[in-house]
Amino acid sequence: MNGVKIAFLLGALLIGLASFRNNSVTQYSSAKPPFRADTLKKDAESGLIDAPNLMMVKAQCTACHSSKLILQHRFTRAGWVDRIRWMQKYHKLWDLGESEKVVLDYLETYYGPASMSDKGTFRRPPMKQVKWYKLEP
């Protein structure tokens, strides 16, 4: 075999190995998940990460608004609590009772600031040291 054929076969083998992935989803309880959110399976209907408590989150959150409101935010647990209290005060959200902990665990794990460590998946970090200038007409 010549060098071109060997290089082609090695390349094909590496691409095959790189594309092989385990599609199972594991629930992590830590606040800083050791995964990239774009590698996890997502619910086709809502776009939210498919995890064991997804149905509870969908029942409590998407009954009143689109899941896109969840997808566009990255709050800490305290931030999610503040957002829930705000909805309860101004938008008649019911008392979540015991399900609040389940919802907060899910939101903190999959949609907290720690999950932004997977660069490129979500919003970029705020720009620093921006130099503005005037455009001439």
Secondary structure, DSSP 8 states (H G I E B T S, - for coil): --HHHHHHHHHHHHHHHHH----------SSS-SS-GGGS-B-TTT--B--TTHHHHHHHHTTTS-THHHHT----HHHHHHHHHHHHHHS-----TTHHHHHHHHHHHHHSGGGGGSTTSS------S--------
